[in-house]
Amino acid sequence: MTSLRNIVFIAFHSNPIGGHFNAYISFSRIRLRFFWPTMYHYFTDLVHKCAVCRLSNSTL
């Protein structure tokens, strides 16, 4: 189940079309098509671990 969640996250966040948006925008786009318990927490964790997002965030 976790691998399917990772595939969904990569498809909507990490691919070139996804654009590496923040957790809220990624969550909003994905929740239109998918849902699972603790979904928002899952995306905030993955966005905070995303290397590209960490490098492009000027506050870190």
Residue, then its C-alpha position, 0 to 999 in steps of 0.5 A: m500500500t505504501s508503494l502505491r502512495n509513493i507512486v501517486f505522490i511522485a506522479f503529482h509532485s515530483n515529476p516535471i509536470g507536477g512542479h514540486f508544489n508545497a504540501y497543501i497544493s500537492f494535497s489539494r490536487i491529489r485529494l480530488r482523485f484519491f483518499w486514505p487516512t492521514m493523507y495530509h500528514y503523509f504529504t507534508d512529511l514527503v514534501h519536507k523530505c523532498a530534496v528539490c523542494r528543500l534546495s529551492n526553499s529560501t527559508l531553510 
